Amino acid sequence: MSHPRDLGADHQPVRPSSTRVAGARGSARRRALAQLAAGTPVLPVLVVAAVLLADLADGAGLIWLPLLAAGPALAATTNGPRGVVCVGLLAAVLGALLGVRDGVPDRELAAVLSALVAVTLASGLASVLRGRRERVLAAVRSVAETAQHALLRPVPAHVGPFQVAVRYSAAAAEARIGGDLYALIPTPHGVRLIVGDVRGKGLPAVGTAALVLGVFREAAHDESDLLAVVDRIERSLARNLGHDDFVTAVVAGYPEGGHLEVVNCGHTPPLLVRASGSVVPVEPDLPSPPLGLRALAGHAPGLQALRFAEGDQLLLYTDGVTEARDHGRSFYPLAEGLQRHVSHEPARTLGALHDELLAHVGGRLHDDAALLLIRKPTASEAGVVPEATAPAPVSEARCCS
């Protein structure tokens, strides 16, 4: 038979004090008042009050009473149907009282009140439809965010030996995703990354971006040669894209040996930031066609090997950054901006670049823009012994067959 446990004198049940109860009640009252204030049609009520004061000061009822309809009409843009009806009811009561006070004839007063009721009903319906559209838009945004996370997966702050940062802005703010693409993954053959731009807009561009990223993620693990990864993407696009569709992209890899391999397929050249702070564009030795157009160009892209030492950084981006214009139609100077804001923290660098880019265009981009920055920390920052690096030429081209 079980016995109740003896808590002893030092283990009495804790009872809430009167102060704690009062605090909880006060907090609940504050939350209730905050919710009430959030749903209160303050501005429409102020409009009705202004009409009331104007009529009391002037006394010309037929001039001011029709303006009471502005109250429920304005409430339809900010409040739900309940708020619209409350403002309309307030306006109708005040209108009737002011009409009687000002001696407005019954027929004219009835016409004004009937119009006020009609405006209130129409505003209530508009409020209901606005609420439905807002819920649909919220659902679409939720789906878009889910699609973005599936397509453009979040990149951690550290991948392999690199510090990493990514900033992405879709031109259509409601969509959250567009035709720009990026990915950075560790593989058995080293860290590999891609930044690209799909020709076109809308859902077809998103579908093409998904195709490129899917093939890249698969081939990056399977193929030991970076050019073979590019070939896999090219063959897939050749089978699935139309004749006028293509994707510009930069595919890069970091095998052992302290150098980067870069394949540029018709894309804007990455910017290499040396540890000294100098910024140089990585121009391809042999201009190559975008992905999907190799058959028309007749030659394959080449591979460049770049020395990538400790403290060096590489910025890959899409043309939505460099083609962003200000009100004077001047392009954003990305290389100069990068040199101004470069730091030992890629996230801080891209944050400053992104803010400056938005300020340059006046707050909103007109094209999708993606920025991906990798940095190789120094041995002292990483807390490890520097890896042995084999000498590599600064620009060594190699073409695939």
HUFENCOR-V926775 format. One record per residue. N is the residue number from 0. RES is the residue in three letters. OMEGA is omega as a letter, one per 40 degrees, with the letter a starting at -180 (* if undefined). Layout:
BEGIN
N:RES:OMEGA
N:RES:OMEGA
END
This chain:
BEGIN
0:MET:a
1:SER:i
2:HIS:i
3:PRO:a
4:ARG:i
5:ASP:a
6:LEU:a
7:GLY:a
8:ALA:a
9:ASP:a
10:HIS:i
11:GLN:i
12:PRO:a
13:VAL:i
14:ARG:a
15:PRO:i
16:SER:i
17:SER:i
18:THR:i
19:ARG:i
20:VAL:i
21:ALA:i
22:GLY:i
23:ALA:i
24:ARG:i
25:GLY:i
26:SER:i
27:ALA:i
28:ARG:i
29:ARG:i
30:ARG:i
31:ALA:i
32:LEU:i
33:ALA:i
34:GLN:i
35:LEU:a
36:ALA:i
37:ALA:a
38:GLY:a
39:THR:i
40:PRO:a
41:VAL:a
42:LEU:i
43:PRO:i
44:VAL:i
45:LEU:i
46:VAL:i
47:VAL:i
48:ALA:i
49:ALA:i
50:VAL:i
51:LEU:a
52:LEU:i
53:ALA:i
54:ASP:i
55:LEU:a
56:ALA:a
57:ASP:i
58:GLY:i
59:ALA:a
60:GLY:a
61:LEU:i
62:ILE:a
63:TRP:a
64:LEU:i
65:PRO:a
66:LEU:i
67:LEU:i
68:ALA:i
69:ALA:a
70:GLY:i
71:PRO:i
72:ALA:i
73:LEU:i
74:ALA:a
75:ALA:a
76:THR:a
77:THR:a
78:ASN:i
79:GLY:a
80:PRO:i
81:ARG:i
82:GLY:i
83:VAL:a
84:VAL:i
85:CYS:i
86:VAL:i
87:GLY:i
88:LEU:i
89:LEU:i
90:ALA:a
91:ALA:i
92:VAL:i
93:LEU:i
94:GLY:i
95:ALA:a
96:LEU:i
97:LEU:i
98:GLY:i
99:VAL:a
100:ARG:a
101:ASP:i
102:GLY:i
103:VAL:i
104:PRO:a
105:ASP:a
106:ARG:i
107:GLU:i
108:LEU:i
109:ALA:i
110:ALA:i
111:VAL:a
112:LEU:i
113:SER:i
114:ALA:i
115:LEU:i
116:VAL:i
117:ALA:i
118:VAL:i
119:THR:i
120:LEU:i
121:ALA:i
122:SER:i
123:GLY:i
124:LEU:i
125:ALA:i
126:SER:i
127:VAL:a
128:LEU:i
129:ARG:i
130:GLY:i
131:ARG:i
132:ARG:i
133:GLU:i
134:ARG:i
135:VAL:i
136:LEU:i
137:ALA:i
138:ALA:i
139:VAL:i
140:ARG:i
141:SER:i
142:VAL:i
143:ALA:i
144:GLU:i
145:THR:i
146:ALA:i
147:GLN:i
148:HIS:i
149:ALA:a
150:LEU:i
151:LEU:a
152:ARG:i
153:PRO:i
154:VAL:i
155:PRO:a
156:ALA:i
157:HIS:i
158:VAL:a
159:GLY:a
160:PRO:a
161:PHE:i
162:GLN:a
163:VAL:i
164:ALA:a
165:VAL:i
166:ARG:a
167:TYR:i
168:SER:i
169:ALA:a
170:ALA:i
171:ALA:a
172:ALA:a
173:GLU:a
174:ALA:i
175:ARG:a
176:ILE:a
177:GLY:a
178:GLY:i
179:ASP:a
180:LEU:i
181:TYR:i
182:ALA:i
183:LEU:a
184:ILE:i
185:PRO:a
186:THR:i
187:PRO:a
188:HIS:a
189:GLY:i
190:VAL:i
191:ARG:a
192:LEU:i
193:ILE:i
194:VAL:a
195:GLY:a
196:ASP:a
197:VAL:i
198:ARG:i
199:GLY:a
200:LYS:i
201:GLY:a
202:LEU:i
203:PRO:i
204:ALA:i
205:VAL:i
206:GLY:i
207:THR:i
208:ALA:i
209:ALA:i
210:LEU:a
211:VAL:a
212:LEU:i
213:GLY:i
214:VAL:a
215:PHE:a
216:ARG:i
217:GLU:a
218:ALA:a
219:ALA:i
220:HIS:a
221:ASP:a
222:GLU:i
223:SER:a
224:ASP:a
225:LEU:i
226:LEU:i
227:ALA:i
228:VAL:i
229:VAL:i
230:ASP:i
231:ARG:i
232:ILE:a
233:GLU:a
234:ARG:i
235:SER:i
236:LEU:i
237:ALA:i
238:ARG:a
239:ASN:a
240:LEU:i
241:GLY:a
242:HIS:a
243:ASP:a
244:ASP:i
245:PHE:i
246:VAL:i
247:THR:a
248:ALA:i
249:VAL:i
250:VAL:a
251:ALA:i
252:GLY:i
253:TYR:i
254:PRO:i
255:GLU:i
256:GLY:i
257:GLY:i
258:HIS:i
259:LEU:i
260:GLU:a
261:VAL:i
262:VAL:a
263:ASN:i
264:CYS:i
265:GLY:a
266:HIS:i
267:THR:a
268:PRO:i
269:PRO:i
270:LEU:i
271:LEU:a
272:VAL:i
273:ARG:i
274:ALA:i
275:SER:a
276:GLY:i
277:SER:a
278:VAL:a
279:VAL:i
280:PRO:i
281:VAL:i
282:GLU:i
283:PRO:i
284:ASP:a
285:LEU:i
286:PRO:a
287:SER:a
288:PRO:i
289:PRO:i
290:LEU:a
291:GLY:a
292:LEU:a
293:ARG:a
294:ALA:i
295:LEU:a
296:ALA:i
297:GLY:i
298:HIS:a
299:ALA:i
300:PRO:i
301:GLY:a
302:LEU:i
303:GLN:i
304:ALA:a
305:LEU:i
306:ARG:a
307:PHE:a
308:ALA:i
309:GLU:a
310:GLY:i
311:ASP:i
312:GLN:i
313:LEU:i
314:LEU:i
315:LEU:a
316:TYR:i
317:THR:a
318:ASP:i
319:GLY:i
320:VAL:a
321:THR:i
322:GLU:i
323:ALA:a
324:ARG:i
325:ASP:a
326:HIS:i
327:GLY:i
328:ARG:i
329:SER:i
330:PHE:i
331:TYR:a
332:PRO:a
333:LEU:a
334:ALA:i
335:GLU:i
336:GLY:i
337:LEU:i
338:GLN:i
339:ARG:a
340:HIS:a
341:VAL:i
342:SER:i
343:HIS:a
344:GLU:a
345:PRO:a
346:ALA:i
347:ARG:i
348:THR:a
349:LEU:i
350:GLY:i
351:ALA:i
352:LEU:a
353:HIS:i
354:ASP:i
355:GLU:i
356:LEU:i
357:LEU:i
358:ALA:a
359:HIS:a
360:VAL:i
361:GLY:i
362:GLY:a
363:ARG:i
364:LEU:i
365:HIS:i
366:ASP:i
367:ASP:a
368:ALA:i
369:ALA:i
370:LEU:i
371:LEU:a
372:LEU:i
373:ILE:i
374:ARG:i
375:LYS:a
376:PRO:i
377:THR:a
378:ALA:a
379:SER:i
380:GLU:a
381:ALA:a
382:GLY:a
383:VAL:i
384:VAL:a
385:PRO:i
386:GLU:i
387:ALA:a
388:THR:i
389:ALA:i
390:PRO:i
391:ALA:i
392:PRO:a
393:VAL:a
394:SER:a
395:GLU:a
396:ALA:i
397:ARG:a
398:CYS:i
399:CYS:a
400:SER:*
END
